[in-house]
């Protein structure tokens, strides 16, 4: 009986560990800007639609600004 419980627990933990890898979204860059981190943190916050849109635009603008800086460096 103990072996069965241990096996079930091990399988459950292994399933939880492997599901973390699948939560990474491929369209998000590995290193994100602070503006995008703020936007992602506030996505579910109760706020005015205009404020939400401003956070989204700040994120998009920061990404494009970072990309143009990277282009100039390379």
FENHUKA-V266444 format. One record per residue. N is the residue number from 1. RES is the residue in three letters. OMEGA is omega as a letter, one per 20 degrees, with the letter a starting at -180 (NA if undefined). Layout:
BEGIN
{{N & RES & OMEGA} {N & RES & OMEGA}}
END
This chain:
BEGIN
{{1 & UNK & r} {2 & UNK & r} {3 & UNK & r} {4 & UNK & r} {5 & UNK & r} {6 & UNK & r} {7 & UNK & r} {8 & UNK & r} {9 & UNK & r} {10 & UNK & r} {11 & UNK & r} {12 & UNK & r} {13 & UNK & r} {14 & UNK & r} {15 & UNK & r} {16 & UNK & a} {17 & UNK & a} {18 & UNK & a} {19 & UNK & r} {20 & UNK & a} {21 & UNK & a} {22 & UNK & a} {23 & UNK & r} {24 & UNK & a} {25 & UNK & a} {26 & UNK & a} {27 & UNK & r} {28 & UNK & r} {29 & UNK & a} {30 & UNK & r} {31 & UNK & a} {32 & UNK & r} {33 & UNK & r} {34 & UNK & r} {35 & UNK & r} {36 & UNK & r} {37 & UNK & r} {38 & UNK & r} {39 & UNK & a} {40 & UNK & r} {41 & UNK & a} {42 & UNK & a} {43 & UNK & a} {44 & UNK & a} {45 & UNK & r} {46 & UNK & a} {47 & UNK & a} {48 & UNK & a} {49 & UNK & a} {50 & UNK & r} {51 & UNK & r} {52 & UNK & a} {53 & UNK & r} {54 & UNK & r} {55 & UNK & r} {56 & UNK & r} {57 & UNK & r} {58 & UNK & r} {59 & UNK & a} {60 & UNK & r} {61 & UNK & a} {62 & UNK & r} {63 & UNK & a} {64 & UNK & r} {65 & UNK & r} {66 & UNK & r} {67 & UNK & r} {68 & UNK & r} {69 & UNK & r} {70 & UNK & r} {71 & UNK & a} {72 & UNK & a} {73 & UNK & a} {74 & UNK & NA}}
END
